Amino acid sequence: MPVKILIKRSEYHDSVTLMLVARELSHFPGVSDAAVVMATEANKGLLKNAGLLNPEANSASPNDLLIAVSGPEDVLANALARAAELLGQRQTDIATGEYRPRTLRSAARANPAVNVAVISVAGRYAAAEAWDALYLGLHVLLFSDNVSLEDEISLKRYAVEHGLLMMGPGAGTAILNGVALGFANVLPPGPVGIVSAAGTGLQEVSTLLAKRGVGITQGIGTGGRDLKEAVGGLMMLAGLKALQDDPATRVIVLISKPPAITVARKVFDQALESQKPTIVCFLGEQQQQIFRVSETLKISLKGAHTLEEAAWLAAEAVRSAGFPRPTGDASLSPLQPTASRDLKAIEFRSRLNPTQRYLRSLFSGGTLCYEAQVVWRDLLKEPVFSNAPLEAANQLPDSLLSQGHTAVDLGEEEFTVGRPHPMIDNDLRIRRLLQEARDPEAAVLMLDVVLGYGAHPDPAAELGPAICQARRIAQEAGRELVVVASITGTEGDPQDLNRQAGALGEAGVVVCESNAAAARFAAQVLSHHS
């Protein structure tokens, strides 16, 4: 199919605008496929794999916008003209009479009651906007990434000195006094407070609690680098202190990928300043490794191996603290296998042919990708390669191509510069899903589906048909493809948890109650490989 590309030099649009234009362009009469992305090397690689790259695109730099279309030759010029027209319209749209402040300062003047600024701009401008907000006395949720470590440290030190929260950079989720910021879910109020260096980690734990009838007081995001040695856990410690002082918070959960040892010590020392039960989930760390303390101290501090276990321990702590018993079977540890699930795994394994040996997983949530690898490290005989691996030795050489067992975090910066986050836009994951379906070695595909504010309004409506297509591709080649998914969300979310689960189930997906459960099931299918 012919491909035509339009390069718009040094032109920037936000990722949501690019997604909307690409979506409209893909429905242009005669167009078979389309993409509108910034010309980063990763995006060029994705276009190449999709058959949307031609030699002309090689001259484009990461600061340039690429518009690519494929279809009959006679429609391509008109399609590109339409794309340029759509981008121009979005640049010149005029607000309908409503006052819209152009700066943080003017917004603060217009509404003196405001005390939080949410910042999502290109990384090179983000630190300056965050400084403006802090100088105005505002707490900050800095959604933007590509902010230097030096800027992050300076911003957080200033915030701590002035009693402010500086959540981020790269903080995608917060729930403050019941208000959801960034990617967050509809949650009941309750006694659990969460501080998390992982946005999807916060979402997974809080929604697993909600499914058991347990609500939260606050959900404070810190940004993924907060517990690195250089940053020193500044916001994790500030958030922890705030929850310790909050009378409504009776149980505390702390979430992060493995931190620097010195920072972990600071966090433990601060946690022990309070008698409130505190569950620490430093993903992948065994309890004996993260707690070098006496048995007495373990009364108030508990270590969780996974996000799922952290939610279970928090629910148990709520019950022990005298609150009404959480719904569901609070006595059943998530680590206990079920006989029915094991039988289902054996049944699925019997449908695979001998060439199908590997797991392929495509995540929109980076922490969910990490948690799944923690589970697989103990259950799979062979390593899991990833663009965000547990160990450097398992780094995926090319993020665009799977090898062996593979876990791809599609939310990594290499995929999100110049294109929407995969929680918003399913296009990239669908392309990769179909790519994996054509691989004769692929046995199990695993997906996470994250619901809530800010996420795609109906992910199953797009993923379901794509999964059906992927399974047909495998069936036509004489193979069975097992598709497993978890859904991070609640019944109250705009997308409706039950509706999403039903739609995925109709597409032949095994929907599990948690990300860790889905990872265990995927491993169970493969563990019966003869």
Residue pairs with C-beta under 8 A, 6 or more apart in sequence:
1 32
1 33
1 51
1 70
1 71
2 70
2 71
2 72
2 73
2 76
3 51
3 52
3 53
3 54
3 68
3 69
3 70
3 76
4 54
4 68
4 69
4 70
4 76
4 77
4 79
4 80
5 53
5 54
5 56
5 57
5 66
5 67
5 68
5 69
6 66
6 67
6 68
6 80
6 83
6 84
7 39
7 56
7 57
7 59
7 60
7 64
7 65
7 66
7 67
8 64
8 65
8 67
8 84
8 87
9 63
9 64
10 63
10 64
11 64
11 65
11 87
12 38
12 63
12 65
12 122
13 21
13 65
13 87
13 90
13 91
15 416
15 418
15 419
15 420
15 421
15 424
15 425
16 420
16 424
17 87
17 90
18 36
18 37
18 38
18 65
18 418
18 419
18 420
19 36
19 419
19 420
19 424
19 425
19 427
20 90
21 36
21 83
21 86
21 87
21 90
22 34
22 35
22 36
22 37
22 427
24 82
24 86
25 31
25 34
25 36
25 67
25 69
25 79
25 82
25 83
25 86
26 33
26 34
28 34
28 69
28 75
28 78
28 79
28 82
29 75
30 71
30 72
30 74
30 75
30 79
31 69
31 70
31 71
31 75
31 76
31 79
32 70
32 71
33 50
33 51
33 52
33 69
33 70
33 71
34 52
34 67
34 68
34 69
34 70
34 79
34 83
35 46
35 47
35 50
35 52
35 66
35 67
35 68
35 427
36 65
36 66
36 67
36 68
36 83
36 87
37 43
37 46
37 47
37 65
37 66
37 418
37 419
38 62
38 63
38 64
38 65
38 66
38 417
38 418
38 419
39 57
39 60
39 61
39 62
39 63
39 64
39 65
39 66
39 418
40 62
40 414
40 417
40 418
41 62
42 399
42 400
42 414
42 415
42 417
43 66
43 417
43 418
43 419
44 53
44 57
44 60
44 66
45 400
46 400
46 415
46 428
46 431
47 53
47 57
47 66
47 68
49 400
49 431
49 435
50 431
51 70
52 68
52 69
52 70
53 68
57 66
57 68
60 66
62 417
62 418
65 87
65 418
67 80
67 83
67 84
69 76
69 79
69 80
69 83
70 76
71 79
99 110
101 107
101 110
103 132
104 117
104 129
104 132
104 133
104 136
104 138
105 132
105 136
107 114
108 114
108 136
108 138
114 138
115 137
115 138
115 139
116 138
116 139
116 140
116 141
116 176
116 181
117 129
117 130
117 133
117 136
117 138
117 139
117 140
117 141
118 141
118 143
118 181
118 182
119 126
119 129
119 130
119 133
119 140
119 141
119 142
119 143
119 144
119 168
120 143
120 144
121 129
121 144
122 144
122 146
123 144
123 145
123 146
123 147
123 169
124 146
126 142
126 144
126 146
126 147
126 169
127 147
127 148
127 151
127 155
130 140
130 142
130 151
130 155
130 166
130 168
130 169
131 155
131 158
133 140
134 140
134 155
134 158
134 159
134 162
134 164
134 166
137 162
137 164
138 164
139 164
139 165
139 166
139 167
139 176
140 155
140 159
140 164
140 165
140 166
140 167
140 168
141 167
141 168
141 171
141 174
141 181
141 182
141 221
142 155
142 166
142 167
142 168
142 169
142 170
142 171
142 223
143 168
143 169
143 170
143 171
143 172
143 182
144 168
144 169
144 170
145 169
145 170
145 413
145 416
146 169
146 413
146 417
147 168
147 169
147 170
149 225
149 228
149 230
149 231
151 169
152 168
152 169
152 223
152 225
152 231
153 230
153 231
153 234
155 166
156 166
156 226
156 231
156 234
156 235
157 234
158 164
158 166
159 165
159 166
159 234
159 235
159 238
160 166
160 234
160 235
160 238
165 220
165 235
165 238
165 239
165 242
166 234
166 235
167 174
167 220
167 221
167 222
167 223
167 235
168 221
168 222
168 223
169 223
169 225
170 223
170 224
170 225
171 182
171 199
171 221
171 222
171 223
172 182
172 183
172 199
172 200
172 221
173 181
173 182
173 183
173 184
173 196
173 199
173 200
173 202
173 203
173 219
173 221
174 180
174 181
174 182
174 184
174 202
174 219
174 220
174 221
175 181
175 184
175 187
175 202
175 206
175 216
175 218
175 219
176 218
176 219
176 220
177 218
178 189
180 186
180 187
180 452
180 453
182 199
182 221
182 453
182 454
183 199
183 200
183 203
183 423
183 450
183 452
183 453
183 454
183 455
184 202
184 203
184 219
184 452
184 453
184 454
185 203
185 206
185 207
185 210
185 451
185 452
185 453
185 488
185 489
185 490
185 492
185 493
186 452
186 453
186 490
186 492
186 493
186 494
187 206
187 207
187 209
187 210
187 215
187 216
187 219
187 490
187 492
188 210
188 213
188 214
188 215
189 215
189 216
189 217
190 209
190 214
190 215
190 216
190 217
190 318
190 323
191 214
191 215
191 217
191 248
191 249
191 250
191 251
191 318
191 321
191 323
192 206
192 209
192 214
192 215
192 216
192 217
192 249
192 250
192 251
192 252
192 253
192 314
192 318
193 216
193 217
193 218
193 219
193 220
193 243
193 246
193 249
193 251
193 252
193 253
194 202
194 205
194 206
194 216
194 218
194 219
194 220
194 252
194 253
194 254
194 255
195 220
195 222
195 235
195 236
195 239
195 240
195 243
195 252
195 253
195 254
195 255
196 202
196 205
196 219
196 220
196 221
196 222
196 253
196 254
196 255
196 256
197 221
197 222
197 223
197 224
197 225
197 226
197 227
197 236
197 255
197 256
197 257
197 259
198 224
198 255
198 256
198 257
198 283
198 366
198 367
198 370
199 221
199 365
199 367
200 364
200 365
200 366
200 367
200 368
200 448
200 450
200 488
201 255
201 256
201 281
201 283
201 307
201 367
201 368
201 371
202 219
202 221
202 255
203 365
203 450
203 452
203 488
204 307
204 308
204 311
204 365
204 367
204 368
204 371
204 488
204 514
204 515
205 253
205 255
205 281
205 307
205 310
205 311
205 314
206 216
206 219
207 488
207 489
207 490
208 307
208 308
208 311
208 312
208 514
209 215
209 216
209 311
209 314
209 315
209 326
210 490
211 328
211 490
211 513
212 311
212 315
212 326
212 327
212 328
212 330
213 324
213 326
213 327
213 328
214 314
214 315
214 318
214 326
217 243
217 246
217 248
217 249
218 242
218 243
218 246
218 249
220 235
220 239
220 242
220 243
222 235
222 236
222 239
222 256
223 235
224 257
224 366
225 231
226 233
226 234
226 235
226 236
226 256
227 233
227 236
227 256
227 257
227 259
227 260
227 263
227 264
227 267
228 259
228 260
228 263
229 260
229 262
229 263
231 263
232 263
232 266
233 259
233 263
233 266
233 267
236 254
236 256
236 263
236 267
237 266
237 267
237 270
240 252
240 254
240 267
240 270
240 271
241 270
243 249
243 252
243 276
244 252
244 270
244 273
244 274
244 276
249 276
250 276
250 277
250 318
250 321
250 323
251 276
251 277
251 278
251 279
251 314
251 317
251 318
251 321
252 271
252 274
252 276
252 277
252 278
252 279
253 278
253 279
253 281
253 310
253 311
253 314
254 267
254 271
254 278
254 279
254 280
254 281
254 282
255 281
255 283
255 307
255 310
255 367
256 281
256 282
256 283
257 282
257 283
257 284
257 367
257 370
258 282
258 283
258 284
258 285
259 267
259 282
264 282
264 290
267 280
268 280
268 290
268 291
268 293
268 301
271 278
271 280
271 300
271 301
272 293
272 297
272 300
272 301
274 300
275 300
276 300
277 300
277 302
277 317
277 320
277 321
278 300
278 301
278 302
279 302
279 303
279 304
279 310
279 313
279 314
279 317
280 290
280 301
280 302
280 303
280 304
281 303
281 304
281 305
281 306
281 307
281 309
281 310
282 290
282 303
283 306
283 307
283 367
283 370
283 371
283 374
284 305
284 370
284 373
284 374
284 377
284 390
285 303
285 305
286 303
286 305
287 302
287 303
287 305
290 303
291 297
291 298
291 301
291 303
293 301
302 313
302 317
304 310
304 313
305 335
305 374
306 334
306 371
306 374
306 375
306 516
307 367
307 368
307 371
307 514
307 515
307 516
308 334
308 371
308 514
308 515
308 516
308 517
309 333
309 334
309 335
309 516
311 514
312 333
312 334
315 326
315 330
316 330
318 326
319 325
319 326
319 330
334 514
334 516
334 517
337 520
337 524
341 521
341 524
342 524
344 510
344 521
345 521
345 524
345 525
345 527
345 528
346 528
348 480
348 482
348 510
348 525
349 525
349 526
349 528
349 529
351 480
351 482
352 443
352 479
352 480
352 482
352 525
352 529
353 478
353 479
353 480
355 440
355 441
355 479
356 440
356 441
356 442
356 443
356 479
356 480
357 441
357 443
357 526
357 529
358 402
358 404
358 405
358 406
358 441
358 442
358 443
358 444
358 526
359 376
359 380
359 384
359 405
359 406
359 407
359 443
359 444
359 446
359 522
359 523
359 526
360 402
360 405
360 406
360 436
360 439
360 442
360 444
360 445
360 446
361 369
361 372
361 406
361 407
361 408
361 445
361 446
361 447
361 522
362 408
362 410
362 429
362 432
362 433
362 436
362 445
362 446
362 447
363 369
363 372
363 407
363 408
363 409
363 410
363 411
363 447
363 448
364 410
364 411
364 421
364 422
364 423
364 429
364 448
364 449
364 450
365 409
365 411
365 423
365 448
365 450
365 488
365 515
366 388
366 409
366 411
366 412
368 448
368 450
368 486
368 488
368 515
369 386
369 388
369 407
369 408
369 409
369 448
370 388
370 390
370 409
371 515
371 516
371 519
372 407
372 446
372 515
372 516
372 518
372 519
373 384
373 386
373 389
373 390
373 407
374 390
375 516
375 519
375 520
375 523
376 384
376 405
376 407
376 519
376 522
376 523
377 384
377 390
379 520
379 523
379 524
379 527
380 405
380 523
380 526
380 527
382 404
382 405
383 393
383 394
383 404
383 405
384 390
384 394
384 404
384 405
384 406
384 407
385 394
385 395
385 396
385 402
385 403
385 404
385 405
385 406
385 407
386 394
386 395
386 396
386 406
386 407
386 408
386 409
387 395
387 396
387 399
387 408
387 409
387 412
387 414
388 407
388 409
388 412
389 395
389 396
389 407
396 402
396 403
396 406
396 408
397 403
399 408
399 412
399 414
399 415
402 408
402 436
402 439
402 442
408 432
410 422
410 428
410 429
410 432
411 421
411 422
411 423
415 422
415 428
416 422
419 425
419 428
422 428
422 429
423 450
423 454
423 455
423 456
424 454
424 455
424 456
425 456
426 456
426 459
426 462
426 463
426 466
429 447
429 463
430 462
430 463
430 466
433 445
433 447
433 463
433 466
433 467
433 470
434 466
434 469
434 470
434 473
436 442
436 445
436 470
437 445
437 469
437 470
437 471
437 473
437 474
437 481
438 473
438 477
440 477
440 479
442 474
442 481
443 481
443 482
443 525
443 526
443 529
444 481
444 482
444 483
444 484
444 522
444 525
444 526
445 467
445 470
445 481
445 482
445 483
445 484
446 483
446 484
446 485
446 518
446 519
446 522
447 463
447 483
447 484
447 485
447 486
447 509
448 485
448 486
448 487
448 488
448 515
448 518
449 459
449 460
449 463
449 485
449 486
449 487
449 488
449 489
449 500
449 504
450 487
450 488
450 489
451 459
451 487
451 488
451 489
451 490
451 493
451 494
451 495
451 497
451 500
452 488
452 489
452 490
452 493
452 494
452 495
453 493
453 494
455 495
456 462
456 495
457 494
457 495
458 495
458 500
459 495
459 500
460 495
460 499
460 500
460 503
460 504
460 507
461 503
463 504
463 507
464 503
464 504
464 506
464 507
464 509
465 507
467 483
467 504
467 507
467 508
467 509
468 507
468 508
470 481
470 483
471 481
471 483
471 507
471 508
473 481
474 480
474 481
475 481
482 510
482 522
482 525
483 507
483 508
483 509
483 510
484 509
484 510
484 512
484 518
484 521
484 522
484 525
485 504
485 509
485 510
485 511
485 512
485 518
486 511
486 512
486 513
486 514
486 515
486 517
486 518
487 497
487 500
487 501
487 504
487 511
488 515
489 495
489 497
489 500
490 497
491 497
491 498
501 511
504 511
505 511
510 518
510 521
512 518
512 521
